Amino acid sequence: KNEVEQSPQNLTAQEGEFITINCSYSVGISALHWLQQHPGGGIVSLFMLSSGKKKHGRLIATINIQEKHSSLHITASHPRDSAVYICAVEFYGQNFVFGPGTRLSVLP
Amino acid sequence: EPEVTQTPSHQVTQMGQEVILRCVPISNHLYFYWYRQILGQKVEFLVSFYNNEISEKSEIFDDQFSVERPDGSNFTLKIRSTKLEDSAMYFCASSEIGGSYNEQFFGPGTRLTVL
């Protein structure tokens, strides 16, 4: 069964800290997405990647295809970054399989 | 900036009743999706839709579910006879084209409560 795991499950950080959220998956994929779910429930797509690294503002996403692993980094974290971060994977020939999410709280 | 919209934001219904959840995808998008998230659980794929037909569906999407694009703008999810376990947040999404490497844009969700 194709699985997506994330760690940590919950993360509390102080404002300004560098944050890393990890995602691992079981078999080969065609693409990996990082999503942000706001406290109200809405979902926003942050990154879509199939190799290498992408950067958008304070957010950086990397993927290592050989190790079946991706990381989402947040530099200079801010309380407004508090949300659930979800890794969603497109296994070959399938639609999204979602990870369980990492709940991030950034304290002022 | 174009966005996906969903109505209603919250729907309360009695078990056994039919509900229709509505979505308006981004206007130039061709692929449409429904997802569900039971409280405290992962988001789960339900169905994808292209060219007026279902392109893929999950095990969850059984005979009580159906989707339709009744006109040029709306995309609906119908649950024929709701069960308590259908209580969840339902998200609609759309993308310009299908397949990998294409960003999906999510709506704000409809919270369905079945009593």
Interface residues (C-beta under 8 A of the other chain):
Chain A: S30 A31 H33 L35 G40 G41 G42 I43 V44 S45 M48 S50 I86 A88 E90 Q94 N95 F96 V97 F98 G99 P100 G101
Chain B: Y33 Y35 Q37 K42 V43 E44 F45 S48 E56 S58 M89 F91 G99 S100 Y101 N102 E103 Q104 F105 F106 P108 G109 R111
